[in-house]
Amino acid sequence: MVKTKTVIGDVVVQLVEAPKAEFILSLDQASKLDQVIDRVLSSEDHAFEADLGMEKSAMMMAELLGVAPTFAEWEAYRSAWIRKYMARKPNANEESTERAWQRLAKRMEKEVGLTKPAKLSKDSKRVADKREAEKKELMSLVDSELEHKLAAYKADDDFAKATKIKAEIKRRADEANKDELDLAKQMRGDIVKRIKLVTDTRLLAKILDSLPELPSEEAEI
């Protein structure tokens, strides 16, 4: 860029000469450049719509699979999805269809944290089936039977079985008090939010005095 000074009367004016372009687009080239930009803008709009569609698809698929699907459930949905996808898209092959499923699976992981469950080995499956049978057996017992079994296991020092009975008793208590516990959880959250806004130390002291003492480290929780 070239700068020159010109004196007009008593005023010095600095003139700046624009650089000479080494290449100038023709009208046809400029028109084609406009077409390129239009295509880019259009593809960006479509990309946003496609991403939104993938997000909704992933959320729907995750809802179908549930919070904790088994390996068998995952594979059953996957196989059905692949068959239906290939039927709806004639030019798709197994490789491209598998890539499409993997994209959907990754989006499910991103949106809700759902991942493919591990396949259980024969030993793992046998242990899982045994635990499930024990769980169903305990759930079938009435409260008095649970208390009787708990007392018997404690008398025999069978702490492992006693622990399972305690867990079932706790599960029933939590289930019976679920609405109350949910309300208490919500109220605690509201209280915490409000307390964070309080700067009056006298008010905070009154609130602190009205709350129960924290259990000591030695106390059994």
FENGIGI-V172504 format. One line per field, one symbol per residue. phi: phi as a letter, one per 40 degrees, with the letter a starting at -180 (. if undefined). psi: psi as a letter, one per 40 degrees, with the letter a starting at -180 (. if undefined). burial: # if it has 24 or more other C-alpha atoms within 12 Angstrom, else .. Layout:
# FENGIGI-V172504
phi = ???
psi = ???
burial = ???
This chain:
# FENGIGI-V172504
phi = .cbbbbcbgcbcbcbbccccccabcccccccccccccccccccccccccccccccccccccccccgcbcccccdccccccccccccccbdccbccccccccccccccccccbgcbcccccccccccccccccccccccccccdcccccccccccccfcccccccccccccdcccccbdccccccccccccccccccccbcccccccccccccccccccccc
psi = hhhihhhhbehhhhhhhiihhdhhiidddddddddddddddddddddddddddddddddddddddidgiidddddddddddddddddegdeiiddddddddddddddddddeehihiihhiddddddddddddddddddeiidddddddddddddefgddddddddddddddddddedddddddddddddddddddehehdddddddddeiiiiiiddih.
burial = .....................................................##.###.##..#........#..##..##..............#..##..#####.....###.....................#.......#..##...........#.###.##....................................................
